[in-house]
Amino acid sequence: MGPQARYDQNVLRAAIERFAGLAIAVALVGLPLQIAIAERSPWWLALASILALWIARLVQRLLTSSATSTLAKGECSKAKRRYLVLRITAISRAHRLASELSLAACDAAAEDFERCLERLSRCEVLESEESLFAVALNLRAYCMARRRENLEEALTLADECVLRRPYVDGFRHTRGLLLLELGRNEEALRDLEATWGEGQGTPLFESERCFDLGRLWSSRGQDDYARDYFARALRAFPEGPWAQKASELVGPVDRATIDSLDALL
């Protein structure tokens, strides 16, 4: 299928989805309200239906924002419940796919990598859906990295993600993680350090990034650097899983070390 044919198909799909959304609003809100108040004006029916559709979309945006912030805090179960509601109520294909991929991200964040991969195998994401396609590739590569399997294949997927969206920190982190698992430490360091930015990223992501940098420096025999990054992982998100993993590797990090990092950062 050529670019023009894909464009025409997307335009047609968007028009059908908009019409379907309006039809649902009429059936669920407009007509029942007309019956309830004995109002027969077609203009009133149209206004009530459009207003209901607008409110539904506003609620969807708010729920999406809430689910995203909840996942960023590491509250995977709570985020999954919200994404499930979004998937069930989604009308458009793009929203359904985005919700399904978000559910897969919740599985990955909870370290249920097998379930994440199973969920991804059921998602039919087209290459023309560029953003969603890149997210699906990255999640697959990330799971393979954490499971330490098919690393070269996973690196190929991660390279494609970075090529498509070089500004997405999560994609760079996944590639850095894979390079670390492959023992290509210099390249891994460049990708992992490139994901840092003042005031950017979530505490959970920063904790994970620092944990992986700690592993990298530890593999190079630089124990002081490693301990510093493990302490940063704990400082970034003390209640998170990566802080716990850091403590398991080097023992509990004392409060004085964390306070000293606060003074430096």
SVG drawing of the C-alpha trace seen along z (x, -y; Angstrom):
<svg xmlns="http://www.w3.org/2000/svg" viewBox="-43 -24 81 40">
<polyline fill="none" stroke="black" stroke-width="0.4" points="0.0,0.0 1.4,-3.3 1.6,-6.5 -1.4,-8.1 -3.5,-4.9 -2.5,-4.8 -3.4,-8.5 -6.8,-8.0 -7.4,-4.9 -6.5,-6.9 -8.8,-9.8 -11.7,-7.4 -11.1,-5.6 -11.0,-8.9 -14.3,-10.0 -16.0,-6.7 -14.8,-6.8 -16.0,-10.4 -19.4,-9.4 -19.5,-6.4 -18.7,-8.5 -21.5,-11.0 -24.0,-8.1 -23.2,-6.6 -23.6,-10.0 -27.0,-10.4 -28.2,-6.9 -26.9,-7.0 -27.6,-10.7 -29.5,-12.7 -32.5,-10.4 -33.0,-9.4 -32.9,-13.1 -35.4,-14.0 -37.7,-11.2 -37.3,-12.3 -38.1,-16.0 -40.5,-15.5 -38.4,-17.8 -38.6,-17.1 -36.3,-19.8 -33.6,-18.3 -31.3,-21.2 -31.7,-20.3 -30.9,-16.7 -27.7,-17.7 -26.6,-20.1 -27.1,-17.6 -25.3,-14.9 -22.3,-17.0 -22.0,-18.3 -22.1,-14.7 -19.4,-13.7 -17.2,-16.7 -17.6,-15.8 -16.7,-12.1 -13.5,-13.2 -12.6,-15.5 -13.1,-12.7 -11.0,-10.4 -8.1,-12.9 -8.3,-13.4 -8.3,-9.6 -5.4,-9.2 -3.4,-11.8 -4.2,-10.3 -3.2,-6.8 0.1,-8.0 1.0,-9.9 0.0,-6.8 2.2,-4.5 5.1,-7.1 4.8,-6.7 5.2,-2.9 1.6,-2.2 1.1,0.4 -2.1,2.1 -3.9,-1.2 -2.7,-2.4 -3.8,0.9 -7.3,0.4 -7.5,-3.0 -6.0,-1.9 -8.6,1.0 -11.4,-1.5 -9.8,-3.6 -9.5,-0.5 -13.1,0.7 -14.5,-2.8 -12.2,-3.7 -14.0,-4.2 -11.0,-4.8 -8.5,-2.2 -5.6,-4.5 -7.0,-4.9 -7.6,-1.2 -4.0,-0.4 -2.6,-3.1 -4.5,-1.7 -3.3,1.8 0.3,0.7 -0.1,-1.2 -1.3,2.0 1.8,3.8 3.9,1.0 2.3,1.6 3.2,5.3 6.8,4.4 7.0,1.9 5.7,4.7 8.4,7.0 5.8,9.4 7.8,9.5 6.1,12.7 2.7,11.2 3.9,8.0 5.2,9.9 2.0,11.9 0.0,8.7 2.2,7.3 1.8,10.4 -2.0,9.7 -1.5,6.1 -1.7,5.5 0.3,2.3 0.9,1.2 4.2,-0.3 2.4,-3.3 1.2,-4.1 4.7,-5.4 4.5,-6.4 2.6,-3.4 4.8,-1.1 7.9,-2.5 6.4,-2.1 5.6,1.6 9.1,2.3 10.6,0.6 8.5,2.6 9.5,5.8 13.2,4.9 13.0,3.8 11.4,7.1 14.1,9.1 16.8,7.0 15.5,7.6 15.1,11.3 18.6,11.4 17.4,13.3 17.9,12.7 19.9,9.6 21.2,9.0 17.7,9.2 16.5,6.9 19.3,4.4 18.1,4.3 14.6,3.3 16.0,0.7 18.1,-0.8 15.0,-1.2 13.2,-2.9 15.9,-5.4 16.1,-6.0 12.4,-6.7 12.2,-8.8 15.8,-9.8 14.4,-12.3 12.5,-9.7 14.6,-9.1 13.0,-5.7 14.1,-4.4 17.7,-5.5 17.6,-3.9 16.4,-0.6 19.3,-0.6 21.8,-1.5 20.5,1.4 20.9,3.8 24.4,2.6 25.2,3.1 23.9,6.7 26.1,7.3 29.2,6.0 29.5,2.9 30.0,0.6 31.3,-2.5 28.3,-2.6 26.0,-1.8 27.4,-4.7 26.7,-7.2 23.0,-6.1 22.4,-5.9 23.9,-9.2 22.1,-10.8 18.8,-10.1 19.6,-12.5 18.2,-16.0 17.8,-18.6 14.2,-18.5 13.2,-15.9 11.9,-12.4 10.0,-10.8 11.5,-9.6 10.8,-6.0 12.7,-6.4 15.5,-8.2 15.9,-5.5 16.0,-2.8 18.5,-4.8 20.8,-5.3 20.5,-1.6 21.6,-0.6 24.5,-3.1 25.5,-1.6 25.6,1.8 27.7,0.5 30.3,-1.1 30.3,2.0 31.1,4.2 34.0,2.0 35.4,2.4 34.6,-1.2 33.0,-0.5 32.9,-4.0 31.1,-5.3 28.8,-2.3 27.9,-2.9 27.3,-6.6 24.8,-5.7 23.1,-3.1 22.7,-5.8 21.1,-8.1 18.7,-5.3 17.6,-5.1 17.4,-8.9 15.3,-9.3 12.6,-6.9 13.2,-5.2 9.9,-3.2 10.6,-1.9 11.8,1.5 15.1,0.2 16.1,-1.3 15.4,2.1 17.5,3.8 20.3,1.3 20.2,2.0 20.3,5.8 23.5,5.3 25.5,3.0 23.6,3.1 21.5,0.3 22.7,-3.2 23.0,-5.4 21.1,-8.7 24.4,-10.7 25.3,-9.5 21.9,-10.5 22.1,-13.9 25.5,-14.4 24.1,-13.7 21.3,-16.3 24.0,-18.9 25.8,-18.0 22.8,-17.7"/>
</svg>
